[in-house]
C-alpha cells in the first residue's frame, strides 16, 4: 500500500535544479557512505517522503549501575511525519499491524504454532467463556521441567526468554 503521492515530472525537475553537492553533504554530516549517490533521491528522502523518528524510551534503566528492578512498563516514543495523501487512520492501522506481527517472532525468531492444548489448566476454558475471547497459553517451560512434580523447575534460558516474550506481547 503506497500512501504517498507519486512524484510528478514538474516536482522532479525542481529537485534537479537545486544547488546541492552530494559529496559536500556527505562530508558535512560525517558519513562514510550515503544511501544514495543521487542528489534527487537524497533530497526527496529528506524533504518529500514520510519519516519515522525515534524520540526515546521511558521507563528503562539507562544509567551505568546495574539495576535490579524490572519496570512494570517501558514505553518507546516515536513520531511519523505525514506528507500529502497520507491519512492518520490508515497509518495508525499499518503501524499497529506491523507491531502486532513483530512481537510474535521477536524472542524466538519464528512465528508461533497455534496448538489447542491446556487440559491441565482447566481454568482456561472458564476464562474463555467469561471473556468471550480466545485465551493464550504461552509455553515457556520444556518437556523435561518435571511439571507438577515436587522438583518442578524451569530452565534459566526459558525463564529469560519468557520475560522477553511477555514484554514483547504487551503493547
TIRO-2110 file (N, C-alpha, C; in Angstrom, 1 decimal):
// TIRO-2110
0.9, -1.2, 0.0, N, 1, A
0.0, 0.0, 0.0, CA, 1, A
0.9, 1.2, 0.0, C, 1, A
0.7, 2.1, -1.0, N, 2, A
1.5, 3.3, -1.1, CA, 2, A
0.7, 4.5, -0.7, C, 2, A
0.9, 5.1, 0.4, N, 3, A
0.1, 6.2, 0.9, CA, 3, A
0.7, 7.6, 0.5, C, 3, A
1.8, 7.6, -0.2, N, 4, A
2.5, 8.8, -0.6, CA, 4, A
2.2, 9.1, -2.1, C, 4, A
1.9, 10.4, -2.3, N, 5, A
1.6, 10.8, -3.7, CA, 5, A
2.8, 10.6, -4.6, C, 5, A
2.6, 10.1, -5.8, N, 6, A
3.7, 9.9, -6.7, CA, 6, A
4.4, 11.2, -7.1, C, 6, A
5.7, 11.1, -7.4, N, 7, A
6.4, 12.3, -7.8, CA, 7, A
6.0, 12.7, -9.2, C, 7, A
5.7, 14.0, -9.4, N, 8, A
5.4, 14.5, -10.7, CA, 8, A
6.6, 14.9, -11.5, C, 8, A
6.5, 15.0, -12.8, N, 9, A
7.7, 15.4, -13.6, CA, 9, A
8.1, 16.9, -13.2, C, 9, A
7.1, 17.7, -12.9, N, 10, A
7.4, 19.1, -12.5, CA, 10, A
8.2, 19.1, -11.2, C, 10, A
7.8, 18.3, -10.3, N, 11, A
8.5, 18.2, -9.0, CA, 11, A
9.9, 17.6, -9.2, C, 11, A
10.1, 16.6, -10.0, N, 12, A
11.4, 16.0, -10.3, CA, 12, A
12.3, 17.1, -10.8, C, 12, A
11.8, 17.9, -11.7, N, 13, A
12.7, 19.0, -12.3, CA, 13, A
13.1, 20.0, -11.2, C, 13, A
12.2, 20.3, -10.3, N, 14, A
12.6, 21.2, -9.2, CA, 14, A
13.8, 20.7, -8.4, C, 14, A
13.8, 19.4, -8.1, N, 15, A
14.9, 18.8, -7.3, CA, 15, A
16.2, 18.8, -8.2, C, 15, A
16.0, 18.6, -9.5, N, 16, A
17.2, 18.5, -10.4, CA, 16, A
17.9, 19.9, -10.4, C, 16, A
17.2, 21.0, -10.3, N, 17, A
17.8, 22.3, -10.4, CA, 17, A
18.3, 22.9, -9.1, C, 17, A
18.1, 22.2, -8.0, N, 18, A
18.6, 22.7, -6.7, CA, 18, A
20.1, 22.7, -6.7, C, 18, A
20.7, 23.7, -6.0, N, 19, A
22.1, 23.7, -5.8, CA, 19, A
22.5, 22.9, -4.6, C, 19, A
22.9, 21.6, -4.8, N, 20, A
23.2, 20.7, -3.7, CA, 20, A
24.3, 19.8, -4.2, C, 20, A
25.4, 19.7, -3.4, N, 21, A
26.5, 18.9, -3.7, CA, 21, A
26.5, 17.7, -2.8, C, 21, A
26.3, 16.5, -3.4, N, 22, A
26.2, 15.2, -2.6, CA, 22, A
27.5, 15.0, -1.8, C, 22, A
28.6, 15.2, -2.4, N, 23, A
29.9, 14.9, -1.6, CA, 23, A
30.1, 15.8, -0.5, C, 23, A
29.8, 17.1, -0.7, N, 24, A
29.9, 18.1, 0.4, CA, 24, A
28.9, 17.8, 1.5, C, 24, A
27.7, 17.3, 1.2, N, 25, A
26.7, 16.9, 2.2, CA, 25, A
27.2, 15.7, 3.0, C, 25, A
27.8, 14.7, 2.3, N, 26, A
28.3, 13.5, 3.0, CA, 26, A
29.4, 13.9, 4.0, C, 26, A
30.3, 14.8, 3.6, N, 27, A
31.4, 15.2, 4.4, CA, 27, A
30.8, 16.1, 5.6, C, 27, A
29.8, 16.9, 5.4, N, 28, A
29.3, 17.8, 6.4, CA, 28, A
28.6, 16.9, 7.5, C, 28, A
28.0, 15.8, 7.2, N, 29, A
27.3, 15.0, 8.2, CA, 29, A
28.2, 14.0, 8.8, C, 29, A
29.4, 13.8, 8.2, N, 30, A
30.4, 12.9, 8.8, CA, 30, A
30.1, 11.5, 8.4, C, 30, A
29.4, 11.3, 7.3, N, 31, A
29.1, 9.9, 6.8, CA, 31, A
30.2, 9.3, 6.0, C, 31, A
30.4, 8.0, 6.1, N, 32, A
31.4, 7.4, 5.2, CA, 32, A
30.8, 7.1, 3.8, C, 32, A
29.5, 6.7, 3.9, N, 33, A
28.8, 6.4, 2.6, CA, 33, A
27.3, 6.8, 2.8, C, 33, A
26.7, 7.3, 1.8, N, 34, A
25.3, 7.7, 1.8, CA, 34, A
24.4, 6.5, 1.2, C, 34, A
23.2, 6.5, 1.5, N, 35, A
22.3, 5.5, 1.0, CA, 35, A
22.1, 5.6, -0.5, C, 35, A
22.4, 6.8, -1.0, N, 36, A
22.3, 7.0, -2.5, CA, 36, A
23.3, 8.0, -2.9, C, 36, A
23.7, 8.0, -4.2, N, 37, A
24.6, 9.0, -4.7, CA, 37, A
23.8, 10.0, -5.5, C, 37, A
22.5, 9.8, -5.6, N, 38, A
21.6, 10.7, -6.4, CA, 38, A
21.2, 11.9, -5.6, C, 38, A
21.5, 13.1, -6.0, N, 39, A
21.0, 14.3, -5.4, CA, 39, A
19.5, 14.3, -5.2, C, 39, A
18.8, 14.0, -6.2, N, 40, A
17.3, 14.0, -6.2, CA, 40, A
16.8, 13.0, -5.1, C, 40, A
17.4, 11.8, -5.1, N, 41, A
16.9, 10.8, -4.1, CA, 41, A
17.2, 11.2, -2.7, C, 41, A
18.4, 11.7, -2.5, N, 42, A
18.7, 12.2, -1.1, CA, 42, A
17.8, 13.3, -0.7, C, 42, A
17.6, 14.3, -1.5, N, 43, A
16.7, 15.4, -1.1, CA, 43, A
15.2, 15.0, -0.9, C, 43, A
14.8, 14.1, -1.8, N, 44, A
13.4, 13.6, -1.6, CA, 44, A
13.2, 12.8, -0.3, C, 44, A
14.2, 12.0, 0.0, N, 45, A
14.1, 11.3, 1.3, CA, 45, A
14.1, 12.2, 2.5, C, 45, A
14.8, 13.3, 2.4, N, 46, A
14.9, 14.3, 3.5, CA, 46, A
13.7, 15.2, 3.5, C, 46, A
13.2, 15.6, 2.4, N, 47, A
12.1, 16.6, 2.4, CA, 47, A
10.8, 16.2, 1.9, C, 47, A
10.7, 15.2, 1.1, N, 48, A
9.4, 14.9, 0.5, CA, 48, A
8.7, 13.7, 1.1, C, 48, A
9.4, 12.7, 1.5, N, 49, A
8.8, 11.4, 1.9, CA, 49, A
8.6, 11.4, 3.4, C, 49, A
7.7, 10.6, 3.8, N, 50, A
7.3, 10.4, 5.2, CA, 50, A
8.6, 9.9, 6.0, C, 50, A
8.7, 10.2, 7.2, N, 51, A
9.7, 9.7, 8.1, CA, 51, A
9.2, 9.2, 9.4, C, 51, A
9.9, 8.3, 10.0, N, 52, A
9.6, 7.8, 11.3, CA, 52, A
10.8, 8.2, 12.2, C, 52, A
10.6, 9.0, 13.2, N, 53, A
11.7, 9.4, 14.1, CA, 53, A
11.5, 8.8, 15.5, C, 53, A
12.5, 8.3, 16.0, N, 54, A
12.5, 7.7, 17.4, CA, 54, A
13.0, 8.8, 18.4, C, 54, A
12.2, 9.0, 19.4, N, 55, A
12.5, 10.1, 20.4, CA, 55, A
13.0, 9.6, 21.7, C, 55, A
12.8, 8.4, 22.0, N, 56, A
13.4, 7.9, 23.3, CA, 56, A
12.6, 6.7, 23.9, C, 56, A
13.1, 6.3, 25.0, N, 57, A
12.5, 5.2, 25.7, CA, 57, A
12.3, 5.6, 27.1, C, 57, A
11.1, 5.5, 27.7, N, 58, A
10.8, 5.9, 29.0, CA, 58, A
10.5, 4.7, 29.9, C, 58, A
11.1, 4.6, 31.0, N, 59, A
10.9, 3.5, 32.0, CA, 59, A
12.0, 2.5, 32.1, C, 59, A
12.9, 2.5, 31.1, N, 60, A
14.0, 1.6, 31.1, CA, 60, A
15.2, 2.2, 31.9, C, 60, A
16.0, 1.4, 32.5, N, 61, A
17.2, 1.9, 33.1, CA, 61, A
18.2, 2.3, 32.1, C, 61, A
18.8, 3.4, 32.3, N, 62, A
19.8, 3.9, 31.3, CA, 62, A
21.1, 4.3, 32.0, C, 62, A
21.2, 4.2, 33.3, N, 63, A
22.4, 4.6, 34.0, CA, 63, A
23.5, 3.5, 33.9, C, 63, A
24.7, 3.8, 34.4, N, 64, A
25.8, 2.9, 34.3, CA, 64, A
25.7, 1.8, 35.3, C, 64, A
25.1, 2.0, 36.5, N, 65, A
24.9, 1.0, 37.5, CA, 65, A
23.9, 0.0, 37.1, C, 65, A
24.1, -1.3, 37.5, N, 66, A
23.2, -2.3, 37.2, CA, 66, A
21.9, -2.1, 38.0, C, 66, A
20.8, -2.3, 37.4, N, 67, A
19.5, -2.1, 38.1, CA, 67, A
18.9, -3.5, 38.4, C, 67, A
18.3, -3.6, 39.6, N, 68, A
17.7, -4.9, 40.0, CA, 68, A
16.2, -4.9, 39.8, C, 68, A
15.7, -3.7, 39.5, N, 69, A
14.2, -3.6, 39.4, CA, 69, A
13.8, -3.7, 37.9, C, 69, A
12.9, -4.6, 37.7, N, 70, A
12.3, -4.7, 36.3, CA, 70, A
11.1, -3.8, 36.3, C, 70, A
11.1, -2.8, 35.4, N, 71, A
10.0, -1.8, 35.4, CA, 71, A
8.7, -2.5, 34.9, C, 71, A
7.6, -2.0, 35.5, N, 72, A
6.3, -2.6, 35.1, CA, 72, A
5.9, -2.2, 33.7, C, 72, A
6.5, -1.1, 33.2, N, 73, A
6.1, -0.7, 31.9, CA, 73, A
7.3, 0.1, 31.3, C, 73, A
7.6, -0.2, 30.0, N, 74, A
8.6, 0.6, 29.3, CA, 74, A
7.9, 1.1, 28.0, C, 74, A
8.0, 2.4, 27.7, N, 75, A
7.3, 3.0, 26.6, CA, 75, A
8.3, 3.6, 25.6, C, 75, A
8.2, 3.3, 24.3, N, 76, A
9.0, 3.9, 23.3, CA, 76, A
8.2, 5.1, 22.7, C, 76, A
8.9, 6.2, 22.4, N, 77, A
8.2, 7.3, 21.8, CA, 77, A
8.8, 7.5, 20.3, C, 77, A
7.8, 7.6, 19.4, N, 78, A
8.2, 7.9, 18.0, CA, 78, A
7.2, 8.8, 17.4, C, 78, A
7.5, 9.4, 16.3, N, 79, A
6.6, 10.2, 15.5, CA, 79, A
6.8, 9.9, 14.1, C, 79, A
5.7, 10.1, 13.3, N, 80, A
5.7, 9.9, 11.9, CA, 80, A
5.4, 11.2, 11.2, C, 80, A
6.3, 11.6, 10.3, N, 81, A
6.0, 12.9, 9.5, CA, 81, A
5.0, 12.5, 8.4, C, 81, A
3.9, 13.2, 8.4, N, 82, A
2.9, 13.0, 7.4, CA, 82, A
3.2, 13.9, 6.2, C, 82, A
2.9, 13.3, 5.0, N, 83, A
3.1, 14.1, 3.7, CA, 83, A
1.7, 14.0, 3.0, C, 83, A
1.5, 14.8, 2.0, N, 84, A
0.2, 14.8, 1.3, CA, 84, A
-0.2, 13.4, 0.9, C, 84, A
-1.5, 13.1, 1.0, N, 85, A
-2.2, 11.9, 0.7, CA, 85, A
-2.2, 10.9, 1.8, C, 85, A
-1.4, 11.1, 2.9, N, 86, A
-1.4, 10.1, 4.0, CA, 86, A
-2.5, 10.5, 4.9, C, 86, A
-3.2, 9.4, 5.3, N, 87, A
-4.4, 9.5, 6.2, CA, 87, A
-4.0, 8.9, 7.6, C, 87, A
-4.2, 9.7, 8.7, N, 88, A
-3.8, 9.2, 10.0, CA, 88, A
-4.4, 7.8, 10.4, C, 88, A
-5.6, 7.6, 10.0, N, 89, A
-6.3, 6.4, 10.4, CA, 89, A
-5.6, 5.2, 9.7, C, 89, A
-5.2, 5.4, 8.4, N, 90, A
-4.5, 4.3, 7.7, CA, 90, A
-3.1, 4.0, 8.2, C, 90, A
-2.4, 5.1, 8.5, N, 91, A
-1.1, 5.0, 9.1, CA, 91, A
-1.1, 4.3, 10.4, C, 91, A
-2.1, 4.7, 11.3, N, 92, A
-2.2, 4.1, 12.6, CA, 92, A
-2.5, 2.6, 12.5, C, 92, A
-3.3, 2.2, 11.6, N, 93, A
-3.7, 0.8, 11.3, CA, 93, A
-2.4, 0.0, 10.9, C, 93, A
-1.7, 0.6, 9.9, N, 94, A
-0.5, -0.1, 9.4, CA, 94, A
0.6, -0.2, 10.5, C, 94, A
0.8, 0.8, 11.4, N, 95, A
1.8, 0.7, 12.4, CA, 95, A
1.4, -0.4, 13.4, C, 95, A
0.1, -0.4, 13.8, N, 96, A
-0.4, -1.5, 14.7, CA, 96, A
-0.2, -2.9, 14.1, C, 96, A
-0.6, -3.0, 12.8, N, 97, A
-0.4, -4.3, 12.2, CA, 97, A
1.0, -4.8, 12.2, C, 97, A
1.9, -3.8, 11.9, N, 98, A
3.4, -4.2, 11.9, CA, 98, A
3.9, -4.6, 13.3, C, 98, A
3.5, -3.8, 14.3, N, 99, A
4.0, -4.1, 15.7, CA, 99, A
3.4, -5.4, 16.1, C, 99, A
2.1, -5.7, 15.8, N, 100, A
1.5, -6.9, 16.2, CA, 100, A
2.1, -8.1, 15.5, C, 100, A
2.6, -7.9, 14.3, N, 101, A
3.3, -9.0, 13.6, CA, 101, A
4.7, -9.2, 14.2, C, 101, A
5.3, -8.2, 14.7, N, 102, A
6.7, -8.3, 15.2, CA, 102, A
6.8, -9.1, 16.5, C, 102, A
5.9, -8.8, 17.4, N, 103, A
6.0, -9.4, 18.8, CA, 103, A
6.0, -10.9, 18.7, C, 103, A
5.3, -11.5, 17.7, N, 104, A
5.2, -12.9, 17.6, CA, 104, A
6.5, -13.6, 17.3, C, 104, A
7.5, -12.9, 16.7, N, 105, A
8.7, -13.6, 16.3, CA, 105, A
9.9, -13.0, 17.1, C, 105, A
9.7, -11.9, 17.9, N, 106, A
10.9, -11.2, 18.4, CA, 106, A
11.7, -12.1, 19.3, C, 106, A
11.2, -12.9, 20.2, N, 107, A
12.0, -13.6, 21.2, CA, 107, A
12.6, -14.9, 20.6, C, 107, A
11.7, -15.7, 19.9, N, 108, A
12.2, -17.0, 19.4, CA, 108, A
12.6, -17.0, 18.0, C, 108, A
12.4, -15.9, 17.2, N, 109, A
12.8, -15.8, 15.8, CA, 109, A
11.9, -16.6, 14.9, C, 109, A
10.8, -17.1, 15.3, N, 110, A
9.9, -17.8, 14.4, CA, 110, A
8.5, -17.5, 14.8, C, 110, A
7.6, -17.7, 13.9, N, 111, A
6.1, -17.4, 14.2, CA, 111, A
5.6, -18.6, 15.1, C, 111, A
4.7, -18.3, 16.0, N, 112, A
4.3, -19.4, 16.9, CA, 112, A
3.4, -20.4, 16.2, C, 112, A
3.4, -21.6, 16.7, N, 113, A
2.5, -22.6, 16.3, CA, 113, A
1.3, -22.5, 17.2, C, 113, A
0.1, -22.6, 16.6, N, 114, A
-1.1, -22.4, 17.4, CA, 114, A
-1.7, -23.8, 17.6, C, 114, A
-1.5, -24.3, 18.9, N, 115, A
-1.9, -25.6, 19.3, CA, 115, A
-3.0, -25.5, 20.3, C, 115, A
-4.0, -26.3, 20.2, N, 116, A
-5.1, -26.3, 21.2, CA, 116, A
-4.8, -27.3, 22.3, C, 116, A
-4.3, -26.8, 23.4, N, 117, A
-3.9, -27.7, 24.5, CA, 117, A
-4.1, -26.9, 25.8, C, 117, A
-4.1, -27.5, 26.9, N, 118, A
-4.2, -26.8, 28.1, CA, 118, A
-5.2, -27.5, 29.1, C, 118, A
-5.3, -28.9, 28.8, N, 119, A
-6.2, -29.6, 29.6, CA, 119, A
-5.8, -29.8, 31.1, C, 119, A
-4.5, -29.5, 31.4, N, 120, A
-4.0, -29.5, 32.8, CA, 120, A
-4.3, -28.1, 33.4, C, 120, A
-4.8, -27.2, 32.7, N, 121, A
-5.2, -25.9, 33.2, CA, 121, A
-6.6, -25.6, 32.9, C, 121, A
-7.6, -26.3, 33.6, N, 122, A
-9.0, -26.2, 33.3, CA, 122, A
-9.6, -24.8, 33.3, C, 122, A
-8.9, -23.9, 34.1, N, 123, A
-9.5, -22.5, 34.2, CA, 123, A
-9.4, -21.8, 32.9, C, 123, A
-8.6, -22.2, 31.9, N, 124, A
-8.6, -21.5, 30.6, CA, 124, A
-9.9, -21.5, 30.0, C, 124, A
-10.6, -22.7, 30.1, N, 125, A
-12.0, -22.7, 29.5, CA, 125, A
-12.9, -21.8, 30.1, C, 125, A
-12.8, -21.6, 31.5, N, 126, A
-13.7, -20.7, 32.2, CA, 126, A
-13.4, -19.2, 31.8, C, 126, A
-12.1, -18.9, 31.6, N, 127, A
-11.7, -17.6, 31.2, CA, 127, A
-12.3, -17.3, 29.8, C, 127, A
-12.2, -18.3, 28.9, N, 128, A
-12.6, -18.1, 27.5, CA, 128, A
-14.2, -17.9, 27.5, C, 128, A
-14.9, -18.6, 28.3, N, 129, A
-16.3, -18.5, 28.4, CA, 129, A
-16.7, -17.1, 29.0, C, 129, A
-16.0, -16.7, 30.1, N, 130, A
-16.4, -15.5, 30.7, CA, 130, A
-16.0, -14.2, 29.9, C, 130, A
-14.9, -14.3, 29.2, N, 131, A
-14.5, -13.1, 28.5, CA, 131, A
-14.9, -13.1, 27.0, C, 131, A
-15.5, -14.3, 26.6, N, 132, A
-15.9, -14.4, 25.2, CA, 132, A
-14.7, -14.1, 24.2, C, 132, A
-13.5, -14.4, 24.6, N, 133, A
-12.3, -14.2, 23.9, CA, 133, A
-11.4, -15.4, 23.9, C, 133, A
-10.5, -15.5, 23.0, N, 134, A
-9.6, -16.6, 23.0, CA, 134, A
-8.6, -16.4, 24.1, C, 134, A
-8.1, -17.5, 24.6, N, 135, A
-7.1, -17.4, 25.7, CA, 135, A
-5.8, -17.9, 25.2, C, 135, A
-4.7, -17.2, 25.5, N, 136, A
-3.4, -17.6, 25.0, CA, 136, A
-2.6, -18.2, 26.1, C, 136, A
-2.2, -19.4, 26.0, N, 137, A
-1.2, -20.1, 26.9, CA, 137, A
0.2, -20.0, 26.3, C, 137, A
1.1, -19.5, 27.0, N, 138, A
2.4, -19.3, 26.5, CA, 138, A
3.4, -20.4, 27.0, C, 138, A
3.9, -21.3, 26.1, N, 139, A
4.7, -22.4, 26.5, CA, 139, A
6.1, -21.9, 26.8, C, 139, A
6.4, -21.6, 28.1, N, 140, A
7.7, -21.1, 28.5, CA, 140, A
8.5, -22.2, 29.0, C, 140, A
7.9, -23.3, 29.5, N, 141, A
8.7, -24.4, 30.0, CA, 141, A
9.0, -25.4, 28.9, C, 141, A
9.7, -26.4, 29.4, N, 142, A
10.2, -27.5, 28.5, CA, 142, A
9.5, -28.8, 28.9, C, 142, A
9.6, -29.8, 28.1, N, 143, A
9.0, -31.1, 28.4, CA, 143, A
9.7, -31.8, 29.5, C, 143, A
11.0, -31.4, 29.8, N, 144, A
11.8, -32.0, 30.9, CA, 144, A
11.8, -31.2, 32.2, C, 144, A
10.8, -30.3, 32.3, N, 145, A
10.8, -29.5, 33.5, CA, 145, A
10.1, -30.1, 34.7, C, 145, A
9.7, -31.4, 34.5, N, 146, A
9.0, -32.2, 35.6, CA, 146, A
7.8, -31.4, 36.1, C, 146, A
6.9, -31.0, 35.2, N, 147, A
5.7, -30.2, 35.6, CA, 147, A
4.9, -31.0, 36.6, C, 147, A
4.4, -30.3, 37.6, N, 148, A
3.6, -30.8, 38.7, CA, 148, A
4.3, -31.8, 39.6, C, 148, A
5.6, -32.0, 39.5, N, 149, A
6.3, -32.8, 40.5, CA, 149, A
6.8, -32.0, 41.6, C, 149, A
7.3, -32.6, 42.7, N, 150, A
7.9, -31.8, 43.8, CA, 150, A
9.2, -31.1, 43.4, C, 150, A
9.8, -31.6, 42.3, N, 151, A
11.0, -31.0, 41.8, CA, 151, A
10.8, -30.2, 40.5, C, 151, A
9.6, -29.7, 40.3, N, 152, A
9.3, -28.9, 39.1, CA, 152, A
10.3, -27.7, 39.0, C, 152, A
10.7, -27.4, 37.8, N, 153, A
11.7, -26.4, 37.6, CA, 153, A
11.5, -25.7, 36.2, C, 153, A
12.2, -24.7, 36.0, N, 154, A
12.2, -24.1, 34.6, CA, 154, A
13.7, -23.7, 34.3, C, 154, A
14.1, -24.0, 33.1, N, 155, A
15.4, -23.7, 32.6, CA, 155, A
15.6, -22.2, 32.6, C, 155, A
16.8, -21.7, 33.0, N, 156, A
17.0, -20.3, 33.1, CA, 156, A
16.9, -19.6, 31.8, C, 156, A
17.3, -20.2, 30.7, N, 157, A
17.1, -19.6, 29.3, CA, 157, A
15.7, -19.5, 29.0, C, 157, A
14.9, -20.5, 29.3, N, 158, A
13.4, -20.4, 29.1, CA, 158, A
12.8, -19.3, 29.9, C, 158, A
13.2, -19.2, 31.1, N, 159, A
12.7, -18.2, 32.0, CA, 159, A
13.0, -16.8, 31.5, C, 159, A
14.2, -16.5, 31.0, N, 160, A
14.6, -15.2, 30.5, CA, 160, A
13.9, -15.0, 29.2, C, 160, A
13.8, -16.0, 28.3, N, 161, A
13.0, -15.8, 27.1, CA, 161, A
11.5, -15.5, 27.4, C, 161, A
11.0, -16.2, 28.4, N, 162, A
9.6, -15.9, 28.8, CA, 162, A
9.4, -14.5, 29.2, C, 162, A
10.3, -13.9, 29.9, N, 163, A
10.2, -12.5, 30.3, CA, 163, A
10.2, -11.6, 29.1, C, 163, A
11.1, -11.9, 28.1, N, 164, A
11.2, -11.2, 26.9, CA, 164, A
9.9, -11.3, 26.1, C, 164, A
9.3, -12.5, 26.1, N, 165, A
8.1, -12.8, 25.4, CA, 165, A
7.0, -11.9, 25.9, C, 165, A
6.8, -11.9, 27.2, N, 166, A
5.8, -11.2, 27.9, CA, 166, A
6.0, -9.7, 27.6, C, 166, A
7.2, -9.2, 27.6, N, 167, A
7.5, -7.8, 27.3, CA, 167, A
7.1, -7.5, 25.9, C, 167, A
7.4, -8.4, 25.0, N, 168, A
7.1, -8.2, 23.6, CA, 168, A
5.6, -8.2, 23.3, C, 168, A
4.9, -9.0, 24.1, N, 169, A
3.5, -9.2, 23.9, CA, 169, A
2.6, -8.0, 24.3, C, 169, A
3.1, -7.4, 25.4, N, 170, A
2.3, -6.3, 26.0, CA, 170, A
2.6, -5.0, 25.2, C, 170, A
1.5, -4.4, 24.6, N, 171, A
1.7, -3.2, 23.8, CA, 171, A
2.0, -2.0, 24.7, C, 171, A
END
